[in-house]
């Protein structure tokens, strides 16, 4: 096997084994391939390979990081097999609202969801699915990169 093939397989293996998306610098550390430019070229090759294949997998980029994901309709058909985020039903509802309403204000969310909003927000902040930023007397709530990686959006 040539070095190009070995590097491609090594990067593919690193992405497969990782529980989260990996950036180029993380792939440099994980694989020992010292050229970030080389890694970027190989990532593009791997993406093209998976797009060309008749497979349920794809390599996606989210915020400058890369991860494997399932293509539709396969993702929705087998999603019940995935390990859930271990969130309460209320926290999931709140997370869905925040993801559809980026930069929502906490004060408006409390009006919609009631007093339990604070408990759900703490749960989501602790699990790093949302972040808050002080805006006047309220807070702006938005989803994190971890949310995008975890839910593949």
Secondary structure, 3 states (H helix, E strand, C coil): CCHHHHHHHHHHHHHHHCCCCEEHHHHHHHHCCCCHHHHHHHHHHHHHHHHHCCCCEEEEEECCEEEEEECCCHHHHHHHHCCCCCCCHHHHHHHHHHHHCCCEEHHHHHHHHCCCHHHHHHHHHHCCCEEEEEECCEEEEEECHHHHHHHCC
